[in-house]
Amino acid sequence: MGPLHEILETLSNDQNLDSTNIVEKIKQEFERRMDELYPQWDTCKHKYKLCKKEYKSWQKSGFSLDHDFKEGGKLLHLAAKCNYLNVIKCLKDRGAGIDIQNWRGNNPLHEAVEDGRQEMVQFLLENGANINAKTETRGEETPLSLAVNKACPIYQQGTAEDHQKYIEKYVEIIKLLIREKADVNASDPLGWAVGQGGSINLVKLLVENGAVILDGHLHAAANAGNKDIAEFLIDNGADINAQNAQGSTPLHKVSGIDTLKLLIERGAKVNIKNGEGFTPLHYMAFMLDEASTLIMVEHGADPWARGDNGETPVDRYVNRLEHAKEEGASGTDEPPGYLMKLKQAYNKDLFVRYSTLLLGAVAAITLFTTGNITPDAPRIIGAAALVTVAALAAGRITYEVFKPSTKNGKSRT
């Protein structure tokens, strides 16, 4: 705690403090502290210099209430941040602007919200603070969007019990702001809740009080792998196939098997392309996500769909696997078993596929390596090149081995 905080803390307990003497008392406290610190130069040199520098700077401003101190901004902001109600009442009565901004672009209400000071928030609102004021920095946050941001697990600290109390503190402030008619759509607090991992209850609270579900919200929930929030958003009108500025849908962004299954079950288009011509399967293949890849292919995702650069999901999988091996990320010299054969076959341009479409006949593919693998269903063909040995061994794909003909250097089909 710096000298100015210590001064305001002392004055917050002064029963004789009022609007007529608050500036003089702050000056006196500065002078008293410098007098105390100077004789202790060897041990308190830094603190003395800081105290003197703050005092001299304030003196140059004519002891203005609007002066920005290095230690956190204006007097009103410091009092709001630290919940010094007695001090802030006197400053307000002395003429300090209730909505004045500090060097961070915050007004006192932002400071009170950020530090979870519910009593101070209530006081400021009762005394005319702008409930929808936006910061000039940090994405133009309103007090509500700031409170929602703070109520998310990204700020998790301490034990689970401590964290729960921390979250509840900000949820109460959110409820207070909503009761006082905060704009639930200004600066998109719902987007903060979904994107920063807020709870389903927090998301429901905002939506039930008028927050509008935007297309990007489902993308964020899918990306976070939050099935409950994704399902709630879909149930409340979110477009499951909405495309963002890059043309990606929630399925392009999804993480987590449960959330992936939910999107597919609720009608997500598995072969939809984004602005680069990539399907969701392109991204899962690139991440070597065998479990998601298998689910996608089983639900009709095309492993041979080409992006604008000509790459298929199979291309991306094999290339990424090769890079992983070169970088030592795989932990082994070579991928094991059939996966290695598949990779070798691909690299030697020995992947040959053909299909018969008449009346939905089963597609056929011939894969030449030391043996040929024939899947039992056309939509599983691409998955053979994309799933791990574990997935293959699980019986999801059936194999038959045929030896390639070497006569005249040609393969037998």
C-alpha positions in Angstrom: 0.0 0.0 0.0 1.4 3.4 -1.0 1.4 6.6 1.0 -1.7 8.0 -0.5 -3.7 4.9 0.2 -2.5 5.0 3.8 -3.5 8.6 4.1 -7.0 8.0 2.8 -7.4 4.9 5.0 -6.5 7.0 8.0 -8.9 9.8 7.1 -11.7 7.3 6.4 -11.8 6.7 10.2 -11.7 10.4 11.0 -15.1 11.3 12.5 -14.4 15.0 12.1 -13.7 14.8 8.3 -16.1 16.8 6.1 -16.1 18.6 2.8 -14.7 21.8 4.2 -11.5 20.3 5.6 -10.8 17.2 3.5 -8.2 18.8 1.3 -6.4 20.4 4.2 -6.4 17.2 6.1 -4.9 15.3 3.2 -2.2 17.9 2.9 -1.4 17.7 6.6 -1.2 13.9 6.4 1.3 14.1 3.6 3.5 16.6 5.6 3.2 14.5 8.7 4.3 11.4 6.9 7.3 13.1 5.2 8.4 14.4 8.7 8.2 10.8 10.0 10.0 9.2 7.2 12.9 11.6 6.7 14.7 10.7 9.9 14.5 7.0 8.8 16.2 7.7 5.6 18.3 4.6 5.5 15.3 2.3 5.7 12.5 4.5 4.3 14.3 6.4 1.5 12.1 5.1 -1.3 8.8 5.7 0.6 9.9 9.2 1.5 10.8 10.1 -2.1 7.5 8.7 -3.4 5.5 10.6 -0.8 7.3 13.8 -1.5 7.0 13.4 -5.3 3.2 12.8 -5.0 2.8 15.8 -2.7 4.9 18.2 -4.9 3.0 17.1 -8.0 -0.4 17.7 -6.3 0.9 21.1 -5.0 1.7 22.2 -8.6 -1.9 21.5 -9.6 -3.1 23.9 -6.8 -4.2 20.9 -4.8 -6.9 20.2 -7.3 -9.4 17.4 -6.7 -9.0 16.4 -10.4 -5.3 15.8 -10.0 -4.0 12.4 -11.2 -1.7 10.8 -8.7 0.8 8.2 -9.8 -0.6 5.9 -7.2 -3.9 5.0 -8.9 -5.4 8.2 -10.3 -7.6 10.8 -8.7 -8.6 11.0 -5.1 -12.2 10.0 -5.9 -11.0 6.9 -7.8 -8.8 5.8 -5.0 -11.6 6.2 -2.4 -14.0 4.2 -4.6 -11.5 1.5 -5.2 -10.7 1.1 -1.5 -14.3 1.5 -0.3 -13.6 4.6 1.8 -17.2 5.8 1.9 -16.5 8.6 4.4 -13.8 10.0 2.2 -15.8 9.8 -1.1 -18.8 11.5 0.5 -16.6 14.5 1.5 -14.9 14.6 -1.9 -18.3 14.6 -3.7 -19.6 17.3 -1.4 -16.5 19.3 -2.1 -17.2 19.3 -5.8 -15.3 16.2 -7.2 -17.0 15.0 -10.3 -18.8 11.7 -9.8 -18.1 10.5 -13.3 -14.7 12.0 -13.8 -12.2 9.7 -15.6 -8.7 8.8 -14.5 -5.7 8.1 -16.6 -7.0 4.5 -17.2 -10.2 5.8 -18.7 -12.2 4.6 -15.7 -14.7 6.5 -13.7 -15.1 5.8 -10.0 -17.9 3.4 -10.6 -15.6 1.2 -12.8 -13.0 1.2 -9.9 -15.6 0.2 -7.4 -17.0 -2.6 -9.6 -13.5 -3.9 -10.5 -12.6 -4.3 -6.8 -15.9 -5.8 -5.9 -17.1 -3.0 -3.6 -20.9 -3.5 -3.7 -21.6 -0.8 -1.0 -19.5 1.7 -2.9 -21.3 0.8 -6.2 -24.6 1.4 -4.5 -23.5 4.8 -3.1 -22.2 6.0 -6.5 -25.4 5.0 -8.3 -27.5 6.7 -5.7 -25.5 9.9 -6.2 -25.8 10.0 -10.0 -23.0 7.9 -11.4 -23.5 7.0 -15.1 -24.4 3.3 -14.9 -23.5 2.7 -18.6 -20.3 4.8 -18.7 -17.7 3.3 -21.0 -13.9 3.2 -20.4 -11.8 4.9 -23.0 -9.4 2.0 -22.9 -9.7 -1.8 -22.6 -12.5 -2.2 -25.1 -14.9 0.4 -23.9 -16.2 -1.6 -20.9 -19.3 -0.6 -19.0 -19.5 -1.4 -15.3 -21.8 -4.3 -16.1 -19.4 -5.8 -18.7 -16.5 -5.3 -16.3 -18.4 -7.1 -13.5 -19.3 -10.0 -15.8 -15.6 -10.3 -16.9 -14.5 -10.4 -13.2 -17.1 -13.1 -12.5 -15.5 -15.6 -14.9 -13.0 -18.4 -13.9 -10.1 -16.7 -15.7 -9.5 -14.8 -12.5 -9.6 -17.9 -10.3 -7.4 -17.8 -7.3 -7.1 -19.6 -4.0 -9.2 -22.6 -2.9 -12.5 -23.6 -4.5 -14.4 -22.1 -1.6 -12.5 -18.8 -1.9 -13.2 -18.7 -5.6 -16.9 -19.4 -5.1 -17.1 -16.4 -2.7 -15.2 -14.3 -5.2 -17.6 -15.2 -8.0 -20.7 -14.6 -5.8 -19.4 -11.1 -4.9 -19.4 -10.1 -8.5 -22.7 -11.8 -9.3 -24.3 -9.7 -6.6 -22.9 -6.6 -8.2 -24.2 -7.8 -11.6 -27.7 -8.2 -10.1 -27.5 -4.8 -8.5 -26.5 -3.2 -11.8 -29.3 -5.0 -13.6 -31.8 -3.8 -11.0 -30.6 -0.3 -11.5 -31.4 -0.6 -15.2 -27.9 -1.1 -16.6 -27.9 -1.7 -20.4 -27.4 -5.5 -20.6 -26.3 -5.2 -24.3 -23.9 -2.3 -24.0 -20.3 -3.6 -24.6 -21.8 -7.1 -25.0 -21.5 -8.5 -21.4 -23.0 -11.8 -22.7 -20.1 -12.1 -25.0 -17.8 -11.7 -22.0 -19.6 -14.4 -20.1 -19.5 -16.9 -22.9 -16.0 -16.1 -24.1 -14.3 -16.0 -20.7 -15.9 -19.2 -19.4 -18.7 -17.8 -17.3 -21.1 -20.1 -15.7 -24.4 -21.2 -17.3 -26.2 -19.5 -14.5 -24.5 -16.2 -15.3 -25.4 -16.6 -19.0 -29.0 -17.3 -18.1 -29.2 -14.3 -15.8 -28.1 -12.0 -18.6 -30.4 -13.5 -21.3 -33.4 -13.6 -18.9 -32.8 -9.8 -18.3 -32.7 -8.9 -22.0 -29.2 -9.7 -23.3 -29.4 -10.4 -27.0 -27.8 -13.6 -28.3 -25.5 -12.7 -31.2 -24.1 -15.1 -33.8 -20.6 -15.0 -32.4 -21.8 -16.1 -28.9 -22.3 -19.7 -30.0 -18.9 -19.7 -31.7 -17.3 -18.7 -28.4 -19.2 -21.3 -26.4 -18.2 -24.0 -28.9 -14.6 -22.8 -28.8 -14.6 -23.0 -25.0 -16.1 -26.5 -25.2 -19.0 -25.5 -22.9 -21.8 -27.8 -23.9 -24.3 -26.5 -21.4 -24.0 -22.9 -22.6 -23.9 -23.9 -26.2 -27.1 -25.9 -25.7 -28.8 -23.0 -23.9 -27.9 -20.6 -26.7 -29.2 -22.9 -29.4 -32.4 -23.4 -27.4 -32.8 -19.7 -27.3 -32.4 -19.0 -30.9 -28.7 -19.1 -31.7 -28.0 -20.0 -35.4 -26.0 -23.2 -35.3 -24.7 -22.6 -38.8 -24.0 -18.9 -38.5 -20.7 -17.8 -40.2 -18.4 -15.2 -38.7 -16.4 -12.6 -40.6 -14.0 -15.4 -41.7 -16.9 -17.6 -42.8 -16.4 -20.1 -39.9 -19.3 -21.7 -38.1 -19.4 -22.9 -34.5 -18.4 -26.3 -35.8 -15.2 -24.9 -37.2 -14.3 -23.6 -33.7 -15.6 -26.5 -31.5 -13.5 -28.2 -28.8 -14.6 -31.1 -26.7 -16.4 -34.3 -27.8 -19.6 -33.6 -26.0 -20.0 -30.1 -27.6 -19.1 -31.5 -31.0 -21.8 -34.2 -30.7 -24.3 -31.6 -29.6 -23.7 -29.4 -32.6 -24.0 -32.3 -35.0 -27.2 -33.6 -33.3 -28.7 -30.1 -33.5 -28.1 -29.8 -37.2 -24.6 -28.3 -37.8 -23.5 -28.7 -41.4 -20.4 -31.0 -41.3 -19.2 -30.0 -44.8 -19.8 -26.3 -44.7 -16.7 -24.3 -45.9 -15.3 -21.0 -44.5 -13.7 -18.2 -46.3 -10.6 -20.3 -47.0 -12.6 -23.2 -48.3 -11.9 -25.3 -45.3 -14.5 -27.5 -43.6 -14.5 -28.2 -39.9 -12.7 -31.5 -40.6 -9.7 -29.6 -42.0 -9.1 -28.1 -38.6 -9.6 -31.3 -36.7 -7.3 -33.2 -39.0 -4.7 -30.4 -38.6 -4.9 -30.8 -34.8 -4.5 -34.6 -35.1 -7.7 -34.9 -33.2 -8.5 -38.5 -34.0 -11.6 -38.8 -31.9 -13.3 -35.8 -33.3 -12.3 -36.7 -36.8 -13.8 -40.2 -36.6 -17.1 -38.7 -35.2 -17.2 -36.2 -38.1 -16.6 -38.8 -40.8 -19.2 -41.1 -39.3 -21.7 -38.2 -39.7 -20.9 -37.5 -43.3 -17.8 -35.2 -43.2 -15.9 -35.5 -46.4 -12.2 -36.2 -45.8 -11.5 -35.4 -49.5 -13.0 -31.9 -49.5 -10.6 -29.5 -50.9 -9.9 -26.0 -49.5 -9.1 -23.1 -51.7 -5.4 -24.0 -51.5 -6.2 -27.5 -52.7 -5.6 -29.2 -49.4 -7.9 -32.0 -48.1 -8.3 -33.0 -44.5 -6.2 -36.1 -45.3 -3.4 -33.7 -46.7 -3.5 -31.7 -43.5 -3.4 -34.7 -41.3 -0.5 -36.4 -43.0 1.5 -33.1 -43.4 1.0 -32.2 -39.7 2.0 -35.7 -38.7 5.2 -35.4 -40.7 6.0 -32.0 -39.1 5.3 -33.4 -35.7 7.8 -36.2 -36.3 10.4 -33.8 -37.6 10.0 -31.6 -34.5 10.1 -34.6 -32.2 6.6 -33.9 -30.9 5.3 -37.4 -31.5 7.8 -38.8 -29.0 8.6 -41.7 -31.3 10.7 -42.1 -34.5 7.8 -43.3 -36.6 4.0 -43.6 -36.2 3.2 -47.3 -35.5 1.4 -50.0 -37.4 -1.2 -49.3 -40.1 -0.9 -45.5 -39.6 2.7 -45.6 -40.7 1.6 -47.6 -43.8 -1.1 -45.2 -44.6 1.3 -42.3 -44.3 3.9 -44.1 -46.5 1.3 -44.9 -49.1 0.1 -41.3 -49.2 3.7 -39.9 -49.5 4.4 -42.3 -52.4 1.3 -41.1 -54.2 -0.1 -44.6 -54.0 -3.5 -43.4 -52.6 -6.0 -44.3 -55.3 -9.7 -44.0 -54.7 -12.8 -44.5 -56.7 -16.4 -44.8 -55.9 -19.7 -46.1 -57.4 -22.6 -43.9 -56.7 -25.4 -45.8 -58.4 -28.3 -46.3 -56.0 -26.0 -45.5 -53.1 -23.7 -48.5 -53.7 -20.8 -48.8 -51.3 -17.7 -46.9 -52.3 -14.5 -48.7 -53.0 -10.9 -47.6 -52.5 -7.7 -49.4 -53.1 -4.8 -48.5 -50.9 -1.4 -49.8 -52.0 1.4 -50.3 -49.6 2.7 -53.7 -48.5 -1.0 -54.5 -48.3 -4.2 -52.9 -49.4 -6.9 -51.8 -47.0 -10.6 -51.8 -48.0 -13.0 -50.0 -45.7 -16.5 -51.3 -45.3 -18.3 -48.0 -46.0 -17.5 -45.0 -48.2 -17.7 -42.4 -45.5 -15.1 -44.3 -43.5 -12.6 -44.3 -46.3 -11.0 -41.0 -45.3 -11.1 -41.8 -41.7 -8.6 -44.6 -42.2 -6.0 -42.1 -43.0 -6.9 -39.8 -40.1 -7.4 -42.0 -37.1 -4.9 -43.6 -34.8 -4.1 -47.3 -34.4 -6.2 -47.2 -31.2 -9.2 -46.1 -33.2 -8.6 -48.6 -35.9 -8.1 -51.5 -33.4 -11.4 -50.6 -31.8 -13.1 -52.3 -34.7 -14.5 -49.1 -36.2 -13.1 -50.0 -39.7 -12.8 -53.4 -41.4 -9.8 -54.3 -43.5 -9.0 -56.8 -46.2 -5.5 -57.3 -47.5 -4.6 -57.5 -51.1 -1.1 -57.6 -52.5 -0.3 -55.1 -55.2 0.7 -56.4 -58.6 4.2 -55.4 -59.7 3.8 -56.7 -63.2 5.0 -54.0 -65.7 5.3 -51.7 -62.7 1.5 -51.3 -62.6 -0.8 -51.7 -59.8 -3.8 -54.0 -60.0 -7.2 -52.6 -59.3 
